[in-house]
Amino acid sequence: MAGILLLVIAGIGYLFWFHELRYQLPTPVPDDYKEVKPGTPLALSSVFGTSPEKPLFLHFFNPDCPCSRFNTKHFKSLVKTYGKEVEFAIVALVPSKQTTAQEIRDKFDLDIPVSFDSTLAARCGVYATPQAVIIDRDKLYFRGNYNKSRYCTDPASNYAQMALDSLLLRTGSLVLNPVAFQAYGCELPACKK
């Protein structure tokens, strides 16, 4: 009987780790990672057919990553709130299956550009999903997390939104908690942890 109870407890512990706890730890930085600092030139508006006159917000998304799925509602709210002032696009990192741009747009119920170019992640310094990248005047302004909460439910840590507000209000340099820049979520390219 004690053996069965121990097995059940171990099983529950593993499920908790697999579905929850591992995503609350920072994503390991790859050995070959090259940091891309704010101010680095990134002329990507032509890649997405967007206006270089407006800031460009890139949403790095992997539909196989639970963390990416949990922040869909938050990303859509950013598009709705800032869509007149900011260009939005999705970089879909889909390692395991063929997906079309229209399927991604349908998943978000948004009519915005979608790219499957995985090299954009390295160019922007992204090594996990979900991540937000904001480019202003063809230079990196922000690369980091949407929120410290996996479910994007903590308004006090809406880092991507804070970065947008800072940029649009031209408040000067962006000062955020270091957690804003430490990747949490699923490793690239294969959504593993």
SEDOVEX-953156 format. One record per atom (N, C-alpha, C): x, z, y; atom name; residue number from 0. Coordinates in pm, whole numbers, m for minus. Example, Ala and Ser with C-alpha at 12.3 -4.5 7.8 and 13.67 -1.06 7.14 Angstrom:
% SEDOVEX-953156
      c1      c3      c2  at    i
    1319     780    m569   N    0
    1230     780    m450  CA    0
    1320     780    m330   C    0
    1285     708    m225   N    1
    1367     714    m106  CA    1
    1290     787       3   C    1
//
This chain:
% SEDOVEX-953156
      c1      c3      c2  at    i
      82       0    m120   N    0
       0       0       0  CA    0
      87       0     126   C    0
     193      82     126   N    1
     282      90     243  CA    1
     350     m44     266   C    1
     382    m116     158   N    2
     445    m247     170  CA    2
     353    m348     238   C    2
     225    m344     203   N    3
     127    m435     265  CA    3
     111    m402     413   C    3
     102    m273     443   N    4
      89    m231     583  CA    4
     211    m275     664   C    4
     330    m258     608   N    5
     452    m300     675  CA    5
     453    m452     697   C    5
     408    m526     599   N    6
     401    m672     610  CA    6
     302    m714     719   C    6
     188    m647     727   N    7
      88    m677     830  CA    7
     145    m647     969   C    7
     210    m533     983   N    8
     269    m496    1113  CA    8
     378    m596    1152   C    8
     461    m635    1057   N    9
     566    m733    1085  CA    9
     503    m867    1125   C    9
     396    m906    1058   N   10
     327   m1031    1091  CA   10
     269   m1029    1231   C   10
     207    m917    1267   N   11
     150    m903    1402  CA   11
     262    m907    1505   C   11
     372    m840    1476   N   12
     487    m841    1568  CA   12
     541    m981    1588   C   12
     554   m1057    1478   N   13
     603   m1194    1489  CA   13
     508   m1280    1572   C   13
     378   m1268    1547   N   14
     280   m1347    1624  CA   14
     286   m1311    1772   C   14
     301   m1184    1804   N   15
     313   m1143    1944  CA   15
     437   m1205    2007   C   15
     549   m1202    1934   N   16
     672   m1264    1984  CA   16
     652   m1414    2003   C   16
     600   m1481    1903   N   17
     589   m1628    1905  CA   17
     494   m1677    2014   C   17
     385   m1607    2038   N   18
     283   m1656    2132  CA   18
     291   m1594    2271   C   18
     363   m1485    2288   N   19
     360   m1418    2419  CA   19
     498   m1375    2469   C   19
     563   m1286    2400   N   20
     682   m1220    2452  CA   20
     796   m1317    2481   C   20
     820   m1415    2398   N   21
     934   m1505    2420  CA   21
     922   m1583    2549   C   21
     798   m1604    2598   N   22
     780   m1677    2723  CA   22
     796   m1587    2845   C   22
     810   m1457    2824   N   23
     834   m1366    2936  CA   23
     983   m1343    2958   C   23
    1064   m1403    2874   N   24
    1209   m1396    2889  CA   24
    1258   m1524    2956   C   24
    1365   m1517    3034   N   25
    1417   m1639    3096  CA   25
    1455   m1743    2991   C   25
    1434   m1868    3025   N   26
    1474   m1977    2937  CA   26
    1627   m1985    2940   C   26
    1691   m1993    2824   N   27
    1838   m2003    2824  CA   27
    1886   m2127    2900   C   27
    1990   m2109    2979   N   28
    2047   m2221    3054  CA   28
    2131   m2303    2957   C   28
    2106   m2433    2948   N   29
    2184   m2517    2856  CA   29
    2333   m2516    2892   C   29
    2418   m2532    2790   N   30
    2563   m2531    2812  CA   30
    2607   m2641    2908   C   30
    2540   m2756    2903   N   31
    2580   m2870    2986  CA   31
    2502   m2879    3118   C   31
    2435   m2771    3156   N   32
    2352   m2772    3277  CA   32
    2437   m2785    3402   C   32
    2392   m2872    3492   N   33
    2456   m2888    3622  CA   33
    2354   m2851    3729   C   33
    2381   m2744    3801   N   34
    2289   m2697    3904  CA   34
    2276   m2799    4016   C   34
    2155   m2816    4064   N   35
    2127   m2902    4178  CA   35
    2080   m2809    4290   C   35
    2157   m2802    4395   N   36
    2129   m2706    4503  CA   36
    2037   m2765    4608   C   36
    1962   m2679    4677   N   37
    1881   m2728    4789  CA   37
    1969   m2804    4889   C   37
    1913   m2913    4940   N   38
    1987   m2999    5031  CA   38
    2052   m3117    4962   C   38
    2056   m3116    4828   N   39
    2114   m3228    4754  CA   39
    2028   m3352    4776   C   39
    2090   m3468    4807   N   40
    2011   m3591    4824  CA   40
    1938   m3631    4696   C   40
    1809   m3656    4708   N   41
    1724   m3701    4597  CA   41
    1620   m3798    4653   C   41
    1654   m3923    4659   N   42
    1561   m4024    4712  CA   42
    1474   m4073    4596   C   42
    1361   m4006    4574   N   43
    1275   m4039    4460  CA   43
    1140   m4096    4499   C   43
    1109   m4106    4627   N   44
     976   m4156    4665  CA   44
     953   m4298    4616   C   44
    1058   m4380    4609   N   45
    1041   m4517    4559  CA   45
    1009   m4519    4410   C   45
    1056   m4418    4336   N   46
    1027   m4408    4192  CA   46
     877   m4391    4169   C   46
     812   m4318    4259   N   47
     670   m4286    4243  CA   47
     579   m4369    4333   C   47
     637   m4454    4416   N   48
     555   m4534    4507  CA   48
     487   m4449    4613   C   48
     554   m4343    4655   N   49
     497   m4252    4755  CA   49
     568   m4270    4888   C   49
     511   m4215    4992   N   50
     567   m4227    5126  CA   50
     686   m4134    5144   C   50
     801   m4186    5188   N   51
     915   m4098    5214  CA   51
     895   m4012    5339   C   51
     790   m4039    5414   N   52
     761   m3961    5535  CA   52
     698   m3826    5502   C   52
     642   m3815    5382   N   53
     578   m3689    5340  CA   53
     666   m3621    5236   C   53
     659   m3488    5228   N   54
     728   m3419    5118  CA   54
     671   m3466    4983   C   54
     756   m3467    4882   N   55
     716   m3506    4746  CA   55
     727   m3384    4656   C   55
     615   m3350    4590   N   56
     608   m3236    4498  CA   56
     602   m3293    4357   C   56
     702   m3261    4275   N   57
     706   m3306    4136  CA   57
     669   m3190    4045   C   57
     574   m3217    3957   N   58
     530   m3118    3858  CA   58
     589   m3159    3724   C   58
     688   m3084    3675   N   59
     748   m3111    3545  CA   59
     661   m3045    3439   C   59
     607   m3128    3350   N   60
     500   m3088    3260  CA   60
     528   m3136    3119   C   60
     507   m3048    3022   N   61
     513   m3085    2880  CA   61
     384   m3036    2816   C   61
     296   m3127    2772   N   62
     169   m3084    2714  CA   62
     184   m3001    2587   C   62
     301   m3007    2522   N   63
     324   m2926    2403  CA   63
     366   m2783    2436   C   63
     395   m2756    2562   N   64
     441   m2624    2604  CA   64
     323   m2538    2649   C   64
     301   m2423    2587   N   65
     190   m2337    2629  CA   65
     196   m2300    2776   C   65
     316   m2275    2827   N   66
     328   m2236    2968  CA   66
     283   m2349    3060   C   66
     312   m2473    3023   N   67
     267   m2587    3103  CA   67
     115   m2596    3102   C   67
      56   m2571    2987   N   68
     m90   m2579    2979  CA   68
    m156   m2470    3062   C   68
     m93   m2352    3067   N   69
    m154   m2240    3140  CA   69
    m151   m2257    3290   C   69
     m62   m2343    3343   N   70
     m56   m2354    3488  CA   70
    m127   m2478    3542   C   70
    m199   m2551    3457   N   71
    m269   m2672    3499  CA   71
    m367   m2643    3613   C   71
    m445   m2538    3601   N   72
    m543   m2504    3704  CA   72
    m474   m2475    3838   C   72
    m364   m2403    3831   N   73
    m290   m2371    3954  CA   73
    m234   m2498    4019   C   73
    m176   m2586    3938   N   74
    m123   m2711    3993  CA   74
    m233   m2793    4059   C   74
    m347   m2802    3993   N   75
    m459   m2876    4052  CA   75
    m503   m2815    4185   C   75
    m499   m2683    4195   N   76
    m538   m2620    4322  CA   76
    m437   m2653    4432   C   76
    m310   m2666    4398   N   77
    m210   m2705    4497  CA   77
    m235   m2848    4547   C   77
    m268   m2937    4454   N   78
    m297   m3076    4492  CA   78
    m419   m3079    4585   C   78
    m520   m3003    4550   N   79
    m641   m3001    4632  CA   79
    m613   m2944    4772   C   79
    m534   m2839    4779   N   80
    m507   m2773    4906  CA   80
    m410   m2852    4995   C   80
    m307   m2910    4936   N   81
    m200   m2972    5014  CA   81
    m195   m3124    5003   C   81
    m290   m3184    4933   N   82
    m285   m3327    4905  CA   82
    m284   m3420    5024   C   82
    m329   m3376    5139   N   83
    m327   m3462    5258  CA   83
    m190   m3461    5326   C   83
    m114   m3354    5305   N   84
      15   m3339    5373  CA   84
     135   m3365    5282   C   84
     113   m3362    5152   N   85
     221   m3371    5054  CA   85
     185   m3474    4949   C   85
     283   m3553    4906   N   86
     266   m3644    4793  CA   86
     292   m3565    4665   C   86
     207   m3583    4565   N   87
     223   m3514    4437  CA   87
     245   m3616    4326   C   87
     326   m3579    4228   N   88
     348   m3662    4110  CA   88
     378   m3571    3992   C   88
     354   m3624    3874   N   89
     381   m3550    3750  CA   89
     494   m3619    3676   C   89
     591   m3540    3631   N   90
     695   m3589    3542  CA   90
     660   m3531    3405   C   90
     607   m3617    3319   N   91
     560   m3575    3187  CA   91
     675   m3587    3088   C   91
     714   m3476    3033   N   92
     822   m3471    2934  CA   92
     756   m3450    2799   C   92
     730   m3560    2732   N   93
     651   m3560    2609  CA   93
     742   m3603    2495   C   93
     807   m3508    2428   N   94
     907   m3543    2329  CA   94
     853   m3597    2197   C   94
     734   m3558    2158   N   95
     694   m3582    2020  CA   95
     590   m3691    1998   C   95
     528   m3742    2103   N   96
     423   m3840    2078  CA   96
     409   m3935    2195   C   96
     348   m4047    2167   N   97
     322   m4145    2272  CA   97
     200   m4101    2352   C   97
     216   m4091    2480   N   98
     108   m4054    2570  CA   98
     114   m4150    2687   C   98
      m1   m4188    2738   N   99
      m3   m4279    2852  CA   99
     m17   m4201    2982   C   99
      19   m4267    3090   N  100
       3   m4206    3222  CA  100
    m144   m4174    3248   C  100
    m233   m4262    3203   N  101
    m375   m4237    3225  CA  101
    m422   m4113    3149   C  101
    m370   m4092    3029   N  102
    m407   m3971    2953  CA  102
    m362   m3845    3027   C  102
    m245   m3850    3088   N  103
    m197   m3734    3166  CA  103
    m286   m3715    3288   C  103
    m316   m3824    3359   N  104
    m404   m3813    3476  CA  104
    m541   m3758    3436   C  104
    m593   m3804    3323   N  105
    m723   m3755    3275  CA  105
    m717   m3606    3242   C  105
    m606   m3563    3183   N  106
    m589   m3421    3148  CA  106
    m597   m3333    3273   C  106
    m543   m3384    3383   N  107
    m544   m3309    3509  CA  107
    m663   m3343    3598   C  107
    m735   m3448    3564   N  108
    m844   m3497    3648  CA  108
    m793   m3524    3790   C  108
    m677   m3590    3796   N  109
    m613   m3623    3924  CA  109
    m566   m3768    3921   C  109
    m574   m3834    4032   N  110
    m525   m3971    4043  CA  110
    m394   m3969    4122   C  110
    m286   m3930    4053   N  111
    m154   m3922    4114  CA  111
     m54   m3991    4022   C  111
      62   m4031    4075   N  112
     162   m4098    3991  CA  112
     212   m4009    3878   C  112
     243   m4075    3766   N  113
     299   m4007    3648  CA  113
     422   m4084    3604   C  113
     529   m4012    3574   N  114
     651   m4074    3521  CA  114
     687   m4006    3390   C  114
     743   m4085    3299   N  115
     792   m4031    3172  CA  115
     946   m4036    3168   C  115
    1008   m4053    3283   N  116
    1153   m4066    3293  CA  116
    1218   m3928    3279   C  116
    1272   m3900    3162   N  117
    1330   m3768    3136  CA  117
    1458   m3745    3214   C  117
    1522   m3850    3266   N  118
    1644   m3831    3344  CA  118
    1615   m3762    3478   C  118
    1490   m3765    3521   N  119
    1454   m3698    3646  CA  119
    1476   m3547    3637   C  119
    1461   m3492    3518   N  120
    1482   m3348    3501  CA  120
    1626   m3311    3538   C  120
    1724   m3381    3484   N  121
    1864   m3351    3515  CA  121
    1894   m3379    3662   C  121
    1840   m3486    3715   N  122
    1865   m3519    3856  CA  122
    1813   m3409    3949   C  122
    1704   m3343    3908   N  123
    1643   m3238    3991  CA  123
    1688   m3097    3952   C  123
    1767   m3084    3845   N  124
    1813   m2952    3803  CA  124
    1712   m2875    3720   C  124
    1622   m2947    3654   N  125
    1517   m2884    3573  CA  125
    1560   m2883    3427   C  125
    1550   m2766    3362   N  126
    1582   m2757    3220  CA  126
    1473   m2688    3139   C  126
    1358   m2666    3201   N  127
    1245   m2602    3131  CA  127
    1116   m2647    3198   C  127
    1006   m2636    3123   N  128
     875   m2662    3182  CA  128
     791   m2536    3170   C  128
     700   m2515    3262   N  129
     674   m2595    3381  CA  129
     769   m2556    3495   C  129
     801   m2652    3577   N  130
     883   m2629    3696  CA  130
     828   m2714    3809   C  130
     846   m2666    3929   N  131
     806   m2739    4049  CA  131
     932   m2781    4124   C  131
     930   m2903    4175   N  132
    1038   m2954    4258  CA  132
     975   m3009    4385   C  132
    1028   m2968    4499   N  133
     980   m3020    4626  CA  133
    1097   m3090    4695   C  133
    1073   m3215    4730   N  134
    1174   m3297    4798  CA  134
    1122   m3325    4938   C  134
    1206   m3299    5037   N  135
    1169   m3326    5177  CA  135
    1279   m3409    5240   C  135
    1239   m3519    5300   N  136
    1333   m3610    5367  CA  136
    1445   m3650    5272   C  136
    1406   m3681    5149   N  137
    1498   m3727    5045  CA  137
    1606   m3625    5009   C  137
    1574   m3495    5026   N  138
    1666   m3389    4985  CA  138
    1587   m3281    4913   C  138
    1653   m3220    4813   N  139
    1589   m3111    4740  CA  139
    1563   m2994    4834   C  139
    1437   m2951    4838   N  140
    1399   m2835    4918  CA  140
    1380   m2712    4828   C  140
    1314   m2732    4713   N  141
    1282   m2621    4623  CA  141
    1278   m2672    4480   C  141
    1337   m2594    4390   N  142
    1321   m2616    4246  CA  142
    1303   m2480    4185   C  142
    1189   m2459    4121   N  143
    1169   m2329    4061  CA  143
    1033   m2313    3998   C  143
     996   m2187    3984   N  144
     873   m2151    3914  CA  144
     751   m2161    4005   C  144
     638   m2177    3941   N  145
     511   m2170    4013  CA  145
     476   m2025    4044   C  145
     505   m1937    3950   N  146
     458   m1799    3959  CA  146
     538   m1717    3859   C  146
     552   m1587    3881   N  147
     621   m1504    3781  CA  147
     530   m1475    3662   C  147
     400   m1490    3680   N  148
     305   m1469    3572  CA  148
     289   m1599    3493   C  148
     292   m1587    3363   N  149
     275   m1704    3276  CA  149
     145   m1777    3306   C  149
      44   m1706    3350   N  150
     m88   m1765    3373  CA  150
    m112   m1798    3520   C  150
      m9   m1787    3604   N  151
     m18   m1817    3748  CA  151
    m129   m1736    3815   C  151
    m136   m1608    3782   N  152
    m245   m1525    3834  CA  152
    m199   m1422    3936   C  152
     m71   m1419    3969   N  153
     m21   m1320    4063  CA  153
       2   m1385    4199   C  153
     m94   m1372    4292   N  154
     m81   m1439    4423  CA  154
      45   m1398    4500   C  154
      96   m1278    4474   N  155
     216   m1232    4545  CA  155
     342   m1305    4500   C  155
     332   m1381    4391   N  156
     449   m1455    4343  CA  156
     417   m1603    4321   C  156
     332   m1659    4403   N  157
     304   m1804    4398  CA  157
     420   m1879    4465   C  157
     533   m1885    4396   N  158
     656   m1934    4456  CA  158
     647   m2079    4504   C  158
     592   m2167    4423   N  159
     581   m2307    4465  CA  159
     492   m2319    4588   C  159
     385   m2244    4591   N  160
     295   m2246    4707  CA  160
     366   m2188    4830   C  160
     442   m2081    4812   N  161
     517   m2023    4923  CA  161
     618   m2124    4978   C  161
     682   m2198    4888   N  162
     778   m2300    4932  CA  162
     707   m2409    5011   C  162
     590   m2453    4964   N  163
     513   m2553    5039  CA  163
     476   m2501    5177   C  163
     427   m2378    5183   N  164
     389   m2320    5312  CA  164
     509   m2313    5406   C  164
     622   m2269    5355   N  165
     742   m2258    5437  CA  165
     785   m2395    5489   C  165
     780   m2494    5403   N  166
     818   m2630    5442  CA  166
     724   m2686    5548   C  166
     595   m2677    5522   N  167
     497   m2737    5612  CA  167
     490   m2665    5747   C  167
     514   m2535    5746   N  168
     512   m2459    5871  CA  168
     648   m2460    5940   C  168
     748   m2519    5874   N  169
     884   m2528    5926  CA  169
     934   m2391    5972   C  169
     923   m2295    5878   N  170
     961   m2157    5911  CA  170
    1111   m2134    5904   C  170
    1187   m2234    5871   N  171
    1332   m2216    5859  CA  171
    1372   m2213    5713   C  171
    1473   m2135    5682   N  172
    1522   m2132    5545  CA  172
    1422   m2062    5453   C  172
    1421   m2106    5330   N  173
    1330   m2053    5229  CA  173
    1396   m1932    5163   C  173
    1333   m1816    5173   N  174
    1384   m1694    5112  CA  174
    1280   m1644    5013   C  174
    1316   m1646    4884   N  175
    1225   m1601    4779  CA  175
    1300   m1508    4685   C  175
    1224   m1432    4609   N  176
    1276   m1347    4504  CA  176
    1357   m1433    4407   C  176
    1472   m1387    4356   N  177
    1551   m1465    4261  CA  177
    1472   m1511    4138   C  177
    1367   m1439    4101   N  178
    1283   m1479    3987  CA  178
    1222   m1617    4012   C  178
    1204   m1655    4136   N  179
    1146   m1785    4169  CA  179
    1231   m1900    4116   C  179
    1360   m1877    4100   N  180
    1452   m1984    4064  CA  180
    1501   m1976    3920   C  180
    1471   m1867    3850   N  181
    1511   m1849    3710  CA  181
    1403   m1910    3622   C  181
    1438   m2013    3545   N  182
    1338   m2084    3465  CA  182
    1282   m1995    3354   C  182
    1150   m2001    3341   N  183
    1077   m1937    3232  CA  183
     989   m2044    3171   C  183
     976   m2046    3041   N  184
     890   m2146    2978  CA  184
     957   m2208    2858   C  184
     939   m2338    2844   N  185
     987   m2411    2727  CA  185
    1109   m2494    2762   C  185
    1211   m2486    2678   N  186
    1333   m2563    2698  CA  186
    1306   m2712    2688   C  186
    1387   m2790    2758   N  187
    1385   m2935    2742  CA  187
    1488   m2970    2637   C  187
    1474   m3083    2571   N  188
    1366   m3180    2584  CA  188
    1253   m3160    2487   C  188
    1267   m3066    2395   N  189
    1172   m3062    2284  CA  189
    1079   m2943    2285   C  189
    1057   m2880    2398   N  190
     963   m2769    2408  CA  190
     991   m2663    2302   C  190
    1114   m2617    2296   N  191
    1147   m2509    2205  CA  191
    1188   m2389    2285   C  191
    1188   m2275    2225   N  192
    1225   m2152    2297  CA  192
    1337   m2085    2224   C  192
//
